[in-house]
Amino acid sequence: MKPAILDLPSVCGYVALSESTVQKLVREAEFPKPRQLSGRRVGWLTREVDEWTEARPVADLLPPVNCGV
């Protein structure tokens, strides 16, 4: 079952970006904002992260040799 909400480490693994990059993109309104889950906890809706991922442009670059792909 796919989770409905991702915490910061999980969302970073999901989109293959660092925590600092995700936080920067959120501040710049380039990545979905997290949702308030409780008084001290936030998380990202998987659906919104999926939509953001699908909206990324197609790259002409090939992955680097050492990335395991």
C-alpha positions in Angstrom: 0.0 0.0 0.0 1.3 3.4 -1.0 1.5 5.9 1.9 -0.8 8.9 1.8 1.6 11.2 3.6 5.4 11.4 3.6 7.7 12.9 6.2 10.7 14.9 5.2 13.3 12.0 5.0 10.7 9.9 3.1 9.8 12.7 0.6 13.5 13.3 0.0 14.1 9.6 -0.8 10.9 9.6 -2.9 12.1 12.4 -5.2 15.8 11.8 -4.9 16.7 15.2 -3.5 18.4 16.3 -0.3 16.5 17.7 2.7 18.1 21.1 2.2 17.0 21.1 -1.5 13.4 20.2 -0.7 13.3 22.9 2.0 14.7 25.5 -0.4 12.2 24.5 -3.1 9.3 24.8 -0.6 10.5 28.3 0.5 10.7 29.3 -3.2 7.2 27.9 -3.9 8.7 25.4 -6.4 7.7 22.3 -4.4 4.4 21.4 -2.6 4.1 22.8 0.9 3.8 20.3 3.7 0.4 19.8 5.5 0.1 20.3 9.3 -0.6 16.8 10.8 -0.5 17.8 14.4 0.9 20.5 16.6 4.5 19.7 15.8 4.3 17.4 12.8 4.0 18.1 9.1 4.0 15.8 6.0 3.6 16.0 2.2 0.6 14.4 0.4 2.0 11.7 -1.8 -0.5 12.7 -4.5 0.8 16.3 -4.6 4.4 15.1 -4.7 3.5 12.8 -7.6 1.9 15.7 -9.5 5.0 17.8 -8.9 7.2 14.9 -10.2 5.1 14.4 -13.3 5.3 18.1 -14.1 9.1 18.1 -14.2 10.5 18.7 -17.7 12.0 15.8 -19.6 15.8 16.0 -19.5 18.2 15.6 -22.4 21.0 14.7 -20.0 21.9 11.1 -19.3 22.5 10.0 -15.7 26.1 10.0 -14.5 28.0 6.8 -14.8 28.3 6.2 -11.1 24.6 6.6 -10.2 23.7 2.9 -10.5 21.1 3.4 -13.2 
